[in-house]
Amino acid sequence: MPKAVVPVNKGKGKSTVQHSKLYTNFLPIELLLPAPSTSSSSQSRVTSHYIYVRPHTAKSGSTSSVTASPESTVFVANIPVDASERDLRVLFGRWGVVEFVEFTGGSGANALEQAVQGLGEDDEVEQEEEEGEEESDDEAQDPINDLRDTEEDNVTSRPEPTFIGNGPKLPRRLRTRRKPALPVSVPEVEALPPLDPRSTPYGRSGSRCAHIVYLDALPLQRLMAHTGPIHLPSYGLLPQSAYSKPAKSSLKSMASPQSDPSNPTGLSYYISQYTSLRPPLGAIKAFADSSMARFDHLQSLLLKSRAKQQGAGALVDEDGFTVVVRGGRYGRTGGRGPGSTGVAVASKGFGKNLASEQDDGKRKGSGARPKEDFYRFQKTERKRQELAGLRAKFEQDKAKVDELKKTKRFTPY
Amino acid sequence: MADVKKRKAGERTSGPQKRAAKRKHLPRRPSSPELSDVATSGENVVGTLVMDPMIDPDDSPASSEGGEDVSEGWVEGVENEDGDGDDDDVEDFGGSVEEEAEEDDVEPEAGPSTTKPKPTPNGKSKYRPPTMEELETLRQTESSGGNTFALQLDALLTSTLLSKTPPAGLKDLLATIHSHIMSLHSLPALLPPKACKRFGQAIPFPGPDVFHPLKRADVKWTLGWEKPEEVIIGGSWGVCGGYRKGKKEMGDVNVVAVMPAALFSPKDRMDFRYFHKRIYYLAIIKKSLEMLGEKSGASLSGIKVRWEDAHGDSRRPIIVISAGKEQGLRDSVEISVSAAAPGALFQPSSLSPSKSLLRDAGIPESAQTPLYSTSIIQDTLHKAHLLHLHHLSQFATVDRMVDAFLALWRIWASRRGLQRHRGGSGWFASMLLGWVMDGVLIGGSGGDRTKFRREPGLGKSLTAWAALKAAWERIGSMDLSKRPVSLCVSQDPMIPLPQILESFSVALVDPTGSINIFAEWDEGDIELLQYHARETLALLEHVDEDHFSDVFLRNLSITSGVYDDFLTIDISSIRLDTDVLEESERTTKLRRASQAISSLLRRGLTDRVKLVHCSVDQDHPDSVHVGLIYNSSSATRVMDIGPSSDSKAEGQAFREFWGDKAELRRFKDGSISESVVWSIVRPEEATTIPYQIVCWLLQRHLDISTPQVTTFSAKRSWMDILQVDAAARDAINVAGSEKLGFRPILDGYEELYKLLKSIDNELPLSILQVQPASELLRYSTTFVPHPIDIARYPTAPDCLKYVSRAEIVVQFESSPRWPDDLAAIQKVKFALMEKLAGLVRHAQRDSTINIVFDPHASEIEDSAGLEILLGSGVAFLLRIYHERERTLLDRAIEGDAPAFGTSLPLPPRRLAIPALELHVRRFIHLPRHHATIAPLHHRYPSYSSACRLLKRWFSAHMLSLKIETEAIELLMAKVYLQPGSLGCPASAPQGFVRAIKVLTEWDWKIEPIILPLSGEAGKSGRPRMDGEVQNGIVRQFEARRTKDKTYLHSAWVIATEQDHTGLRWTSGISKVVANRVRSLARATLEAIRTATLSSELDIRALFTTPLADYDVLVHLHSGILPTYAQGVHADAANWVSEARFKNARRTVYGDEIRIAFDPALAFAQDIQRLYGDTLLVFFDQHGGQVIGLLWNPDKVPSRALKPFLGYSTKPSAGEAALVTLDKDAVITEIQRLGEGLIKSIVVK
């Protein structure tokens, strides 16, 4: 599949060369955004911002929703910090019909859920762990690029971000996505109201990237052939106000209906953040209770499946001894050894502790230790070393003082 | 092993040849055959080297031979026997022929060799057998405080002491002066008016007008001039050689002209006649020297001559000649010419200090003139003291020990700002050295001052450093008023000791037994000297550290940096009742005023102060400087209790002293006593009580009104900077809350604590412990958290609405009911909080409770707290600590957890690392830090306010986001726990100044701050850290510095016992910030220094930051900043008008109470978070109206595009496909992010 993309990509690159320069395969696009007017910089009402686009290059083996249709996906880099999903839709809508937008650097999924999802299909687990690294090698995962957001995590059952804008709702192409599902019996979590007042949270400047998936591959060619700046008067505003004058930003216009209430910025963002970070107690209770129920269920599922895998009953090691291990709420006995069925304490951690304890014991023991300075040469050697140490220290100190002398510290006045 | 053998095998063949070649080549350029010779030998080496590994070491003859060699070489190293040949080989190969050869020369004559061993950096030389002398040096340095101390001492001395042989120019100069004085023509004696007329110039006759020779009618004695008996070189220069006083400046040289006895009669000791004759004598010499200076061509031309008081004694002026380059000298020098009386001029018994040497109607017969007679005697002692010094230098066995002692004493004293005539001179040092070496007589045995016993000296083999320590100990520990000391060990002192003791309360008698060295000194002068000596010794008590710079290098002479309060008193309107006697004893008004003030304050301040030091300087003839060092436990006492009502006379004296302030009170125990009460409005003002007392007493007794007293520490504006304006406070806080300080929030905490303990049985898990972890609960927030008035809050203006909250950590018992999964633990915490919320609300009906989530937290980290606003108006944030989280996170990070059947999968490392960091910081480090810092407030009453000032300073300079509040507390703790060569500060501004000083002096590149936070105190009360721990810290620090040469990470290292890396609170401080702090601190200190001199200190200016250095300035709308009123330059109009017109209120925030809500701070933090290291963000969290931004210069150059470059870019101009930082885009982005907050953006 990826092979089909590459020639298109290269062809595009060459054909657009006459129009605009490519930067390591990226096409820069200049956006002209309305600048909020302040008293000092009121002359320029429009400022430019460059984004960089490139046809998506898929990495094999990745099961992200994006890679399902690599030939119609665009990778966008250097998105403005405050651009919302709707802004990207409006922008990329001019070249074709956008199916969906996905910001990279997702949240870490719940480890327990992943484990339960992987049950039954062993290879699935491996793949699951590779998630989040779907970009090609030059896009090495930026360690600081993780948008950590509890709310996103809590609603991991949500398969993809849903669009909350007023724009035309697009028919989604039916596609079977291999997303390992949880068993149906797992109770759902009653989600908290969102903690971030913005539907699209702020992203780190310069590291904010997204995938735009078009319905088909055609818009990609149009996009890569694009030249010249694009005026975006409706940036950060609601679509119906897109053709009216850009809003004057002042205290009064903060509450103006023109700005997008689902993506507030500035003071109104902080005010609504204050409220949304303090959800009603009832919602928290519901959330905590349902999360715990879900956790209990998932845990029992996991342990049950392990028991099934490794055989129920007491654990017997290779030599026929029964291994006694600490039981939990769910397990009676049972160990999870690497590969084999049930060598109970098969951990490096314990081994390490044991080893260090033994060392301690040796040091403490007053028994048969080699006597120090038994031979005369040992004593001479020790004395030599001591003298050498003294001299070395002397030299070191002298060097230090010389260093200090250079800083002209030792002036008597 | 194989490697060594290999080399050896090579040497065997190549060594000698190579050396031969080398010898031949050295003198001339090599010719070609020899070159090839070298080449072949070189090849040989290479060949063997390459070949060797192939050969089996056991059966190869070459290598076995090599093996022998190795052992031989080793034995040789141990035994140091000969074996030259083999040795040569080794060296030759090693390529260090020269060094080793030198060593060879030394080695054969091992033993007591005379040449000082030259240790080389070569590794092997460390194993050379030690010479006696080397061992001696090594041992000696160990005994004098370690190598570095001894070496630094050496370095300091070599840069101080000049050679003993005088420079030729100076010798000539002195010879000229000598011959000039000796060749002057004698003048016949005339009556004073005529003599003065003959002289032609005005002569500054000392003494009161009553005795002035020109104003008295009945003068019968005469003034004349004869050739001096002799002209000698006095002082230390002749004995000890010169020393350096300043850059290109040499210490003084004293020339003493001994006046001929023929000029005087025995009666001349009376009525200032001696002094008048003396000054006439000197005036003639001065005039002739001046003429000599004006004459061009002579060797003395160009010299400057002036009068000066000898040792601050205005009765005996001296002539000072300054000479320098013009006279052909390398270092400029001041030569003082004084006139001395011949030893046998007056009968010693007639000069007894207990007699009166003045005859005047206003002076009673029984009066004493001790200072007057001391002056006369002192003029006869030049030679005797010179002999004393000479005796010491002959007596001491250590080379130039006396010279070194005097030099070190002078340096030590001048760093501490001790005046020359108050202990800073070499002359005084020589007296002390006599005490240390020869021993003294000490009085006070059995409580009787006059009963003396002999204390032997320490002998002649002391080093200068040991003598110095002994001198500090003697002078520091001796209560000289109870136990007077006489340096005169012989049986027949010139003046009997009892007579001296009768006239002086404090006595240190000179070696001739004729004068009291402390005669002219004020009690405060002695106390100051003793204070410094004691503190220096206390500093040295801790032997593991290098105190050299504290003792000899740090400059402590900035007066406001030593005293807890420093007052400048304008004495132009002072009322002094002085008589002729007083005027003769203290001849200047300044001295008399200083004496009067000193005794008045000492009586009034009683035990509130440890020290009252009055000083005067010639530049300000109208002001007296008073330094006070408080007694921290009693300085702030509100009431002074006087004598009880029974004792009438004492009560009368008390009322007389205090005036209207004195009142009779009845106390709880039923006693009725006189008392004085001082009123204060808020708790912080207690520190101004000593100042109030000073003002009251000066006004009452000396007619000095309060505006004439300039204070440093008691200035109102110090505290004003830590308080919001009264109108702003009244608009939102509970009335009268300013009187309570931190009390309300602590009470709120107590209440909450009790509540949590009482609801234990209603919770599913019981509460194990509740720990405070907030600066609000340890008295160290910049602004006192006054409780808000909940009823009035909604109507308050927006710019006052900030409500601070205190964090508390609650730990529940550990139980198997806690899940073993990190994400699930958080859910359990939510559930527990919800439960707690219900219970608290039930118990506290009027409280407001919320569970507040942290933005941007991951699922596995602690992400929520319970926010409680109590009805009393104080707010708390309660977090739940579960200790198992740490284990789980550790396992997730290390990845080698023990696996059980019941183990759950672990979260990914990239989430676990920040989660662990947060957990450790929030639940382990913060509570522990709180627990160690909180007691400091109780131990040092001024710590809290000083800390608040320092925090205010950091935030005022827009460093709120850069420097953590805990780091500031540690910095301040350093000032109190390691006060260096001074005592602990006892006033907040003093603590603040010291901290600023620490910041300017701290060379963070090469030294960490090591704080003994929980160390036990030594004898002097200074805590110390275990030496092993400390060495470990230093080693860690050095290892880190060698790894990170550019200080990219960890500029500041502040280590404590709890934190050996020293980065717990300072890891975010970069080099840029550290440098910025240092330059700001320097500027602040400079402002304070100049202001103390001119006594006009604008405190607000110290807290006003320069904005010139920032690339971008983001100005914010001030009206909507909830912390606006806390700002340094907040404009009261912003809230006054708002509060007045309540119905026309414009509000953005509405009526809701928002706790810890500060959009400006959140905005600044968001900028830092979103732009990472592209921008440095500077902001003042206390009412800052501007955010300063600095671009990271590393990001500016163009580079190839990468999608995760980490900053916003645009295509750069030019052909290459490179991109560059898009500053405009970033600025407009920030403008969008701050919509509604930003007033304007200024780009430089």
Interface residues (C-beta under 8 A of the other chain):
Chain A: K21 L22 Y23 T24 F26 P28 E30 L33 A35 P36 T38 S39 S40 S41 T47 S48 H49 Y50 Y52 F75 A77 N78 P80 V81 D82 S107 G108 N110 A111 L112 Q114 A115 E135 D138 E139 A140 Q141 D142 P143 I144 N145 D146 L147 R148 D149 T150 D153 N154 L195 D196 Y202 G203 R204 S205 G206 S207 C209 G236 S249 S250 L251 M254 T265 G266 L267 S268 Y270 I271 Q273 Y274 L277 R278 P279 L281 I284 K285 F287 A288 D289 S291 M292 F295 Q299 L302 L303 R306 A307 Q310 V325 R326 G327 G328 R329 Y330 G331 T333 G334 G335 R336 G337 P338 G342 A344 V345 A346 S347 K348 G349 F350 K352 F377 T380 E381 R384 L387 A388 L390 R391 A392 K393 F394 E395 D397 K398 K400 V401 L404 K405 R409 F410 T411 P412 Y413
Chain B: G77 V78 P119 P121 K126 Y127 P130 L138 T141 G146 N147 T148 L151 Q152 A155 L156 S159 T160 Y243 R244 K245 G246 K247 E249 A407 R410 I411 S414 S549 L553 P816 P819 D820 D821 A823 A824 K827 V828 F830 A831 M833 E834 A837 G838 I849 N850 I851 V852 F853 D854 P855 H856 A857 S858 E859 I860 S863 E867 R891 E894 D896 A897 P898 A899 F900 G901 T902 S903 L904 P905 L906 P907 P908 R910 L911 P914 H1117 I1120 V1148 Y1149 R1154 F1157 P1159 A1162 F1163 D1166 R1169 L1170 Y1171 G1172 T1174 A1200 L1201 K1202 P1203 F1204 L1205 G1206 Y1207 S1208 T1209 K1210 P1211 A1217 L1218 V1219 D1222 D1224 A1225 V1226 T1228 E1229 Q1231 R1232 L1233 G1234 E1235 G1236 L1237 I1238 K1239 S1240 I1241 V1242
